[in-house]
């Protein structure tokens, strides 16, 4: 069974787990605490970030999008990789420009050059783009869920959680509807099940838990 090092609340690990669960692949999950990373994880990937997947051939995959590719190449019954798939420029914008402003919005006290509101407004440029896409379709690239939605959603979840009161009255009604639908989906609730923290020598937990 492949081994997956993960951290439940990490957006990169979330999208990797969603792809794995969707593809119907069973892995041995090792839930870690990023402040106390296990030595075996650091031996596999010196980056010290999650997700880290070790497949049955011993190959180490330590980028979330690459884990998604690994899973979807094995099974993609709903054609998540249609169109540009994980090469979609929307994912690149999310992972680079939007993530940059998201971090500053979340931790504005660490970046006193500007106010929290100013950082939020920079992130809203990406939300404007999503809102426009979702005005005409249920999902970001059409009327069916795709890898683009799954790759982007965990970061919008973080953005919304910084100031939930603001988020609920912000002018992004279609984006809220899209996010809420994904957050309440069986796929997401499955991958957000809580697991005990894994320590060296502990048995791995079967993931997804419902199989």
N, C-alpha and C positions, 0 to 999 in steps of 0.2 A: 504494500500500500504506500502511495506517496506520502510524504510528510510535509505539513504546512505549518510554519511559524506565523502566528497572527496576533494581532491586538484588536480586541473587539471594536473599539471606537475609532480606530485609524481609518480614514476615508480610503486610503490606498488598499488596505487589507479588506475593507468592505467590498470594494468592487471586484477584487480577486475572488472572495468567497462567493459572491453572487454568481459569477461566471462558472465556478466549480459546481455549485449547487444546481444551477440551470442545466449544465452539461451532464448531470447525473453521475459525477465521479465521486467515489468515496476516498477520503484522505484521512490520515491520522493527524489530528490538530493538536498543536502545542501552543496554548494561549500564554503569552509572555507579558511581562511588565517591562516597559521600555527603559525604566530607570534601573532595572536589574536584569540585564539581558543574559540569557544562558550562554555558557561558553560554547556549547555545540552549535548554537545559531551563529555566533561570531566566527567560529571555525568554518562554517559553510559559506558565510558572507560577511566580510569584514566591514561592509557598509553599516551594519548595525540597525538597519531599518526593516520594517515588515511591509509586505509579505515576503517570506522566503520559502520557496517550494523546492523540495528535493524529490525528483521523480524516481520511479522504480529502477532506472538505470544509473542513479547516482548523480544525474545532472542537476545543477543548482540554478534556479530561476529566481532572481531577486528584484525584478521590476514588476510592478502590478500589471501593467499592460501586457507584458510578456506572459505572465501567469494566465491572464485572460485568453491570450492567443493559444496557449498550451491547452486550456480547457475547451475552447470553442473549436479548435481543430479536431478534437475528438468527437464532439457532438454539438450540432447547431441546428436543431430541428426547426426552429422558428426564424432562421436566417438572420441572426443578430449581426452577422458580418456582411450583410448586403451593403451596397454602395461602397463608400470608402472605408467602412469598418473602423478599425482602431487607428487608421491613418487619417481619420476625419479631422480637419483643421479646428473644429469646435473643441475637440479634446485637447489639442495643443494649446488653444487659447485658455482653456480651463486650467490646465496643469502649469502653465507659466504665468501669463498676465493675471488671470483671476486669482490664482492661488497666492500670488505675491500680495495683492491687496487684501485678500481674505486674512492672511496672517497678521497684517498690520491693523485691520479692523478688529480682529479678535483680541489682539494684545497691544492696543493703542498706547497704553501707558509705557510700553517699551520703545515706542517710536514717537517721541514728543514733538517731532518736527511739524506734525499736523494733528488735527483733532480726529476723534473717532468718526465723527460725521463725514469729514473730508475723505477719510479712507473708505468709508462705506460708499460714498458717491463714486469713487473710482471703480469699486466692485460692481456698482449698479450698471455700468456700461455693458458688462457682460449679461446682466439680468435683462437689460433692454433687448439684447439680441435674442435671448431665450424667449422672452415674451412675444416677440414678433413671430418667431418660428411656431410657437404653441397657439397662436391665434387662429391659425388655419388647420392645425393638425393636433392629434392627441399626444404625439411624442415628437421628439426633436427632429427626427428625420422621416416623419410620415405618420401613418396611423397605426403602426405596430411598434412594440418595444424593440429597441436595438441596443447594441453594445455602446453606442454613443450615450444613450440615456443612463445606462448603468455606470459608465465611466464618469459621468459628470455629476450625477445626483448626490453622491456623498459629500461633495464640496458645497453644493447648494444647501444641503441639510445643515452643514456647519455655519454657513452664512446666516441662515434663518434663525439659528439658535443663539446668535450673539445678542440680539435684542428682539425677543419674540413679540413684544407689543408693537414695535415698529413694523416687524415683518407682516403682521396680520392686517395692518392698514395700509401697507405700501402698495403702489400702483402696479402690482404684478399678479393679478388675479389668476391668469392662466398658468403662470409658473407655480403659484401656490397649489392650484388644483392638481397639476402634474406631480409636484413633490408629494402632496398628501396621498395621492393614489399609489405612488411607489412605496412610501413609508408604511402603508397599511397592506401592501401586497403580501401574499403568502411567501414569496421568494425572499423578501427583505426580512420579514419577521423570523423566518427560518434561520437565516444567516446571522441574526442578531441574538440568538439564544446565548445564554451565559454559560461559560465553561470555567472550571477551576484553573487557577494559574498553574502552569506546568513547571516542574522542577526537574533537574537532571536526575534520571533514574525512575521518574514517574512513567506509568503507561500513557500512551497517547489516547486522546478522546476521539471517538468516531465522529466524523463530520461528513455530510449533514447528520444531525442527531436523529432525524425522523426516519432514517433507513437502517 
